[in-house]
Amino acid sequence: MIKKSLRVLVIAVLLVPAAYAGKPPVFATSEGAIRGHDPVAYFTEGKPAKGNDQYTFEWKGEMFKFASAENLSAFRADPEKYAPQYGGYCAYAVSEGYTASTVPEAWAIVEDKLYLNYSLGVRKQWAKDIPGRIAAANKNWPGVLN
């Protein structure tokens, strides 16, 4: 009986890390996705806006915050339209084959899609060849999560 229990324990210990080996599909901090900023605001206000704890929605395992009930409603109706590409990971990094965190201020909307970058400096690098970077990132996503 002890041998069987020990065997089950060893198998469980070996399998658990495999289940958690990849990165989550959405980059988030303790503040939530996009560091607590409202993804819809990028489209409606043309700038990042801090979300409100009163207006939240869990999507793909992470909490998104919104500046208003209207923005929450818009996201809830069509999250794919407003959510940042590549799960909110740095678009430049994904184009290079890895993931990196992002800041809300380093953003761009290209063909009605929101892209975030690690920093304003990285966004400048990314902007030198946006179509090429997007094509490369699309090829790498979601494989970079493994």
BELCORGI-V168466 format. One record per helix or strand of 2 or more residues. SS is the DSSP state (H for helix, E for strand). FROM is the first residue (numbers start at 0). TO is the last residue. If there is no record, write none. Layout:
ss=SS from=FROM to=TO
ss=SS from=FROM to=TO
This chain:
ss=H from=1 to=18
ss=E from=27 to=28
ss=E from=31 to=32
ss=H from=33 to=35
ss=H from=38 to=43
ss=E from=51 to=58
ss=E from=61 to=65
ss=H from=68 to=76
ss=H from=78 to=81
ss=H from=84 to=87
ss=H from=90 to=95
ss=E from=106 to=109
ss=E from=112 to=115
ss=H from=119 to=126
ss=H from=129 to=139
ss=H from=142 to=144
